Structure formats: structure tokens, C-alpha cells
Amino acid sequence: MADPYSKLVTSRFGRQLTARLGLPTPTPLRRYRPGEPVVSGPVLTGAAEGSRLGDSIAETLRGLHAEVRHTPGEDTRYAALVFDATGITSSPELGQLHDFFSPVIRRTERCARLIVLGTPPEEITDPAERTAQRALEGFVRTAGKELRGGATAQLVHVSRGGEQAVDSTLRFLLSAKSAFVSGQVIRVGATRARKPEDEQHPLRGRTALVTGASRGIGASIAETLARDGAHVVCLDVPAQGEDLAKVANRIGGSALQLDITGENAPRQLIDHVTERHDGLDVVVHNAGITRDKTIARMSRDKWDAVLSVNLTAQERINNALLEDSSPLRAGGRLVGVASISGIAGNVGQANYATSKAGVIGHVQAMAERAAERGVTINAVAPGFIETAMTAAVPLAIREAGRRMNSLSQGGLPVDVAETIAFYADPGSDGVNGNVIRVCGQSLLGA
Amino acid sequence: MADPYSKLVTSRFGRQLTARLGLPTPTPLRRYRPGEPVVSGPVLTGAAEGSRLGDSIAETLRGLHAEVRHTPGEDTRYAALVFDATGITSSPELGQLHDFFSPVIRRTERCARLIVLGTPPEEITDPAERTAQRALEGFVRTAGKELRGGATAQLVHVSRGGEQAVDSTLRFLLSAKSAFVSGQVIRVGATRARKPEDEQHPLRGRTALVTGASRGIGASIAETLARDGAHVVCLDVPAQGEDLAKVANRIGGSALQLDITGENAPRQLIDHVTERHDGLDVVVHNAGITRDKTIARMSRDKWDAVLSVNLTAQERINNALLEDSSPLRAGGRLVGVASISGIAGNVGQANYATSKAGVIGHVQAMAERAAERGVTINAVAPGFIETAMTAAVPLAIREAGRRMNSLSQGGLPVDVAETIAFYADPGSDGVNGNVIRVCGQSLLGA
């Protein structure tokens, strides 16, 4: 199930082309197909002395029917290496990371997974422990850059009391659904999370709304949430009505034509959902526009248009959805789409980068308020994703952009969609206030 | 006062070479020389409605005898553009950034300064205001990437109650001392800061200790703190004794030969300072080593050596320095040296990156405890700095490394030293728990 770009670069012509450009041939990434096992080979687990997540990790792996090993075998190649580092309480103890990973890190299958679990440093009062836990990040980010063959590396910060909430995160990271997510730090808070009743369709019986759903990443998000069992209300501006109807029909969802920047848009959206559906469970703010100009050449109109669609509309809708009268049910999920531009800044995108940094701010600002209502709010920050928009970028720049990450390739819209589906999962109650980059561990950052 | 590299690339030969490599010719950066004015041309200031830092900014600029403008003149070119954005309380109000900067951002002198001031988002309870304040970061990081001619862009987060503490930060950022600092977010806490009595020698009468002081960045730190009036105790391992003595003699300081990883090192260090000096005011943990290998090929010895020197020794010394009996005086300053590798990870540097991520963790873990004693703790994270170590890197990789930032050049050891001197300044009481990258806004990050 290779995408067109993977097909090209792994073809004989593509290999010759990329070799002449001095670029490595990227490994075709394994992506999720219904019915395939989540983990396809042996999983080696280990733990620092005194760690507290052993039972949780074992339970998840049992649930996945994974072949678990506790000591490295001579000739084994692993699909995943999972190390519980929560027991590390001082910097000398960090050597346990080395001892676990050094002998086995090269003995991994294609698209393997390296996962380190720790405690959120900001929740730790002992300075030595806090320091050591923060240090894990340097290890995982380096591991992500050293791994080859489509493998990824992640750090999961599990709050004390969040031991029962880590299942959905581990499943996502172990699975092919996180194909283009690497070098990330994901935080799981102190809560008990429910397990979905139907694992193949965790969103069965739920209603989701996706803005900007008529094409590209938005259409992929709508499809993925529908695959997971949700009824999806596909929203876009009236001008996109025809494409929108196609997407909605294809996935058995419904269409809502609405300009989200309109004064009454939050009200209209809520009225629509209340009239047609029992309530709302997942809202994905994917609609976004670019109006690129350098700051010196940018008109105020271009500034306002981007801020209004990408940030202000989302804020107003979420505010309305968190009011008492809202159709958003307990267990609800709000998801924003940020961007690496909002993290690192980008030439010609002052308006866009400001709006996307604002999306990150909005998620952080609303997480507590959302949690009080039993709702989570998170964002994804896509890096280079292969879309019609990026296809219009000149070849050399496009090739540089898509290769400047640890996986040496661009991501697909479905990679963004899968990360959003992970947030939407009923088991992700503990995942709140996160911003996960879907960027293959892009070199770019801040 | 061009460094050798600037001399090369701005020479006719160098220009031809870099043009053939397709690289832009970097602007020689203005660097601090005693006696020169901090700001060399007109400063345009502006503020969002309802901002609270106008008086503080005006006072700093008055103190610098700067030529201040409040409205753009027809033909004026500015040395600095300073915008107080603390009044921005919602995303639509962000348009004021556009209105201030768009007409003037191209009308700047060489090595100009763009500074935006805001409120730390995490201290704001109103979600709309918090979101908008967080959005400023996307603007400033983009501005840093669009600016040309050696100009820099920064965001200063000033806590409510920190209005009287922002002077040292503004001076540093406006001055040539921050030549290689760009795209940074600096936080100034709620405190009143003292002004140094002797502005040319803010550290007069104070004692500083610098580890790894025998060469490179460490020697530059020692020189810079001595220039600012401090007596500097230069520390290094006995094997570096000869070079160490030269540095100490050159700057009128003293030398201390000590292996900081020794069991009794903290005690020996404190005893030395107590016997020879009244007390200690500034401690800079610059000593660091690399032992590069990929995780798979790394021995436990190499891991332990790096962690021990770069992180554990520093933790042990700081713990001892924060005990009641410590010679560290109120107003004391602890400074760590992290690295971009500790932020982004780096192939072959799992031990180094882990140790440097730990330095960041240590600063964050100790900031509150330090503040209780009237001490601050901060770190710098250097990017590509021209040293004997980087000179040993092969040309092509070195050239890529030094150019991958907004200033298209490597920094100098003095750039790291000046940032540390800013932390050390008696006026920097409000600057605590910061990690400032000295990287010319490197593309690399997380």
C-alpha cells in the first residue's frame, strides 16, 4: 500500500534520481490496515529499578497478543523496544537507558518502535529526579535520529495516577497508525481511562465534526474518524459544497456548508448538531488558509483573513462548545491543527505562524477548563505532508522539505488523521493539552 | 573587529567560494566594544492599547541616551524596533503587531534589533489573552527568519510585577552583546531588580568561578566576566594546568586545578573559595566533554564519563552551593551550559544530548529553590560556535552547520560569554529558570 511518492523513490528511476541528488532512499512506512496485528513481531521490554508502569505495559501488550520478551535473545529482531524509565531518580541512574538499548537498538525490524516512558518533570518535586526525567528527552530525540528503516522513537510522560490511562497511547505508538510521528513527547495525565467496547470501531455511536473537510488533510480526517465508527459531519465553506458532498457521501456522513468566521457561526453549528444529532463527541478544527507574504509586503487584509479562519473562529466555537448548554457530551474531544510553522516560524508566513502558535496557546489555555467538563483538547502540528498544496511547491524546495526529517520523506494526510483519531479515542481521557508533531522528527524546530 | 571566519567569507575569495556553494554572504555582526553606545541609531517604539511596559521601556532607553521615535519618519532607518504587546488580550488584537512592524521592518540599520514584549502565557488565566500572548511567538520567530543584515528578533515575557526588572534584559538585547542570539523567548519574573552601580563594570567587587576555563568558550567566559569587573577563579582539570594559568594570568584572576567529578570536589571547591575569597557570586558550569558514538556502539564508560562531567558534577556542586553554609552570596548566579543537541538530539551524541537535556532539567528543577535564597539559575544552549572543536569538523559539514541559521554564520565563543554575563549582571534578578539559545536562530530544534 505504497503512496505515489514512495512508489517513485523506491522505483529504479527514483533510486537513481535520489542517489544523484545525494539523498538516502527512504524506507516505505508501514501504515495501518484493518485486521492486521498492531505489533507484528517480538517486543522487548525493560525497566529501570523501581519503575511503576510494568503492569500497565504488560496489560497493553497482552491485549495486543504481542510476543513479549524480557531478555534479549541471540538472533531475535524486535518490532518494538519498550523501556519503563519511571524508576530513574538521579542522573547516574540514566546509565540504565544505555544498558537496555545499546545491545539491541540495531536489532529491530523495519518500522520498529522505540518507546521510553517517564514521569512529567514539571510534576516532580525532587530536583535530582526531575533533572534525570527531563534528561530522557535528549536520549529519545537522539535515538530517533539514529534509527533507520522507518523506525520511530517516542517519550511518554505518565503522571503518577495515570498508570491506568496509558493504554491508548501505547497502542497508538506501537501501531502503524503513528507511522510519521517520531521524536515526540506525549503526556498522559492522572486519570482512569475507559477502554472502547469495540476496538475496531472505537467511535461507534459517536458524532464527529470536521472543519475544512472537503479535501486534503480534512477529507482524510473525516474518512479516518468514519472508519473508526463515527458519524462525521463534514463542514466547509459553501464554495466547496460539491467536493464536500462527495466526501460526506463516500463516508456515509453528512455535510454542513458554513463559513466558520461568520458572526453567528458557533450558534449555527450548534443548532445544526442539536437538530440533527443527539449531541457531539469530537470536533476537529482543521480548516485553515495561507496568505503568504513577508511582513513588509503583507496587507492587513491578508493578516486578518488568516488569523480569523485559523485561530479566532476556532476559539469562538470552542468557547461555545464548553458552555453549559452545549451539545458536546462528557468524554468530548476538541482537536486543533497547528503547524511546524507555528513552532519554528517561517519566512513569508507571519500571519500563518502567529495563528498556529495561537492554536498551541489555545490548547494550553483551555485544557484545564475542558477537563472540568470531562473533555480533552489537544492539537497536532503537521510537518511536511504530501498534499495538493505541497505538490505545488517547486521540486528542489519540495524535495528538501520532505527529506529534512528522520524518516527522509514527507508524511501523508492519513498520518495527521490517525493522530487525531488517537486523541478522539474514548481511551485517551488522560491525553489533554498535548501538541504532537506529525513530522517524522523534522530537523526544524525552536 | 571581524573574526577570522567573517574575514574569510567577506573577502573576495570567500565571496566567490560561498557564491559557488550557493550560500549567502553573511553580514559581519556588530559586537560589543567598551565605550561604544549600546544603541547606535534611532529606536522606534510602539505599544498595543492597554500595554503596561511603556514606562519601563522609556526608562531603559533614556538610560541608554537613545534617540527615541514614536511615529515612523519618512526616511529614517532604525537601529531597533520595540513593541510592547502586553496589552493584547485576544487574537483579533494581534493585528496591531502587523500595523506596527509592516511599514518599518525593512527600514532598519545593519544588525538592527526587533523586540516584542508580552506576558508569560502560563501566568494568564483568561484563555483569550493567554492564547493571543502565546501567538506572539509565531510572529517573532518568523520575523527573525525574514530579517536580513545581521538583525535579530526576540520575545520578552515580563511577569506582572516584573515591570521594574526588565532593564538588564532590554539592554542586553538592544546591545551588540546579543549579536548571535535570535528567535529567543526570555522570561523576566516579578521582582524589582537592582541597577549595577558601575554600568561599565557591573561585576566589580564580585567573585566568579568558571569551570573548563582553560580554553575555548570557557576562557572567553572568564575573560568576559573579568572585563565586567569580577575576580574570576578559573577552574580546570590538572592536565590543563598550563593553559589554565595563562588564562588566569591574562585576566588577573586565579586558577584552581580540580577534577569536578571527584567525590570531594564540591567540598574542595567551596573550601578553596572560602579560604581565598570572601564569598562567591557567580558560578558558570562550562566544563563539558564529548565521547561520540552511536547508541549501538557506545560503551558504558563513554556514557558515564559524559554524564558525570556534564551533568552530575554540576548537580552536586549546585546542591552544595545552595546549602545554608554555602559561600554563595545573596544575589548569586548559577549558570549551566546546555546545547542544541540537548534540545533536538544529535546522531552519535546520545550521552551528550542526554546530559545537556539534563542541564535544562536541572535549571528548571532548581529555579524555585534558588530564588528562595535570592539566587538565580539559568542556562545557555549554544548552537554552532567557532571553536577548535568545530574547526576539526570536515569542511562541508562544518559549512552546513554554521550556515543553518537566520544569521547564516557560526557564532563566536564571546557570544556565549556575553549571554552568561547578562545572567550574571546584578540587574538580572528577575531572569531565573531561563534557557537561552545562542545559535543565531538555528533551524534545528524540537
Interface residues (C-beta under 8 A of the other chain):
Chain A: S90 S91 P92 L94 G95 L97 H98 D99 F101 S102 I105 R106 P121 E122 I124 P127 A128 R130 T131 A132 Q133 R134 A135 L136 E137 G138 F139 V140 R141 T142 A143 G144 K145 E146 G183 T294 I295 A296 M298 R300 W303 D304 L307 S308 L311 T312 E315 N319 S341 G342 I343 A344 G345 N346 V347 G348 Q349 A350 N351 Y352 A353 T354 S355 K356 A357 G358 I360 G361 H362 Q364 A365 M366 R369 L443 L444 G445 A446
Chain B: S90 S91 P92 L94 G95 L97 H98 D99 F101 S102 I105 R106 P121 E122 I124 P127 A128 R130 T131 A132 Q133 R134 A135 L136 E137 G138 F139 V140 R141 T142 A143 G144 K145 E146 G183 T294 I295 A296 M298 R300 W303 D304 L307 S308 L311 T312 E315 N319 S341 G342 I343 A344 G345 N346 V347 G348 Q349 A350 N351 Y352 A353 T354 S355 K356 A357 G358 I360 G361 H362 Q364 A365 M366 R369 L443 L444 G445 A446
